[in-house]
Amino acid sequence: MTRRVFVDAFGGAFDRHSDVRTAVVVDIIRASTTAVTAAHRGWTCYPASSLDHAMELAGLLPDPLLAGELGGHTPYGFDLGNSPATIDRLPSQSRPIVLLSSSGTPLMAEAAARFANAYVGSLRTVSALAAILAEGGDNVLVVGAGTRGVFRAEDQLGCARIAAELCMHGFEAGDTATTTMIDQWDGQPLEAMLQSE
């Protein structure tokens, strides 16, 4: 059976690919990178779909750290912004982290609710994530979070790298848009994402 990978953007992608059972959410700057950094450092990280959801999660967890941003600003009462560098410098992993962002964490929460398998994709985990996904038998949807209706360059690059790596594991691009995305970013250095606003 041929497995396919699809690249799309925004929450509407979930409806457009409702037959897919595995989703990867990519928000390179910054929610995906922050969440992956937290996990790498041993923190337990809970993506929140909204400010209300973040507060609800915080009320259920023992002494959580609230980290995140809405519209680029740290919400009132939060301990930290949405910064992988800040998370990387934290001294102890003894407290859970509730992470909130404008676009990335709502998509992460939605993917977790809608798909049998939901993952967070970042540039730090392309090879490891593709290896895990290749072990499964499902088609994969890689979704860029985007901001204000724009599928940003950094998310395109991250999605394309994950999709290309899956193709090296025997997946096929599921549609023309995915093939175009992979081809557009093939061989591009990380600095190419600096064209993004």
Protein Blocks (a to p, Z undefined) as FASTA:
>chain_A
ZZdddddedjklmmmmmmbcbdcdddfblmlmmmmmmmmnopacdddfbfklmmmmmmmp
ghiaceddeehiacehiabdcdfklmmmpmbfkbccddddfklmmmmmmmmmmpmbdcdd
dfklmmmmmmmmmmpmcdcddddfbgghiacfklmmmmmmmmmmmmmnopacfbfklmmm
mmmmgopafklmmmpZZ
